[in-house]
Amino acid sequence: MNPKDISTAENPDLRASLAAMQRAAALARKVAIQTDTGIVIAKDGKLVHVSADELRKEALEGKDA
């Protein structure tokens, strides 16, 4: 399957969905840090638990999980 770039979609809502998902992921990380809870992400096709401490470290380094 050859996926198309979502930024070229005809539907404006679909084009904007990637930015919305990125904002939601950033907010989830922020809330996890504030509440001292971890999150689960998909990384390289596998589910990975990321602790609040790891999220804090990544935030200080300016990285995303």
N, C-alpha and C positions, 0 to 999 in steps of 0.2 A: 504494500500500500504506500502511495506517495502522498503524504499529508500536505495540504496547501497552507500557505501562510495566512493566519487568521486576519492579519491586518489588511488583506486584499478582499475580504468578504464583502458582498453587496449590502448585507444587513448592517446598519450602523450599531445596533445593539450587540451584535456578534463581534464587530471590530473592537468595541469598548470592553468586552468581557474579560480579556486578558488583563487589562489594567485594573479592573475591578477585583479579579482574583488575587492579583499582587497586593492590592491595598488590604484585602481581607486577610491574607497571610501575614502581612506586617502587623496588623491589629491583633491577630491571634498570638503572635510572638510577644507583643507588648503586654497583653493581658496575662499570658503565661508567666512572664517575668514579675508582674505586679502581684500575682496571686501565688507565686512560688510553686507553680505546677509545670509539668512537662507537656510536650506536644508530641504527636506522632506524625511523621512525614514520610513520603515515598521518596526514596533515594536509590537511584540505579535499579529501579524495579522492585525494591524491597522496602518493607515498612521498618522505620527506624524511630526509636524513642529518643527524644532530645530533652534533656533535663533543663530546668530553669537556670541552673548554673552555667550550662553550656550556652544557652541563649544569651545570658548576660555577657559572657566572654565574647561571643560572636558580635553582639551589639557594640561592645567597646572597640572591637577590631574593625567594625564597619562591614561585616560580612553577613550574608544570608545563609541559613542552613540549607 
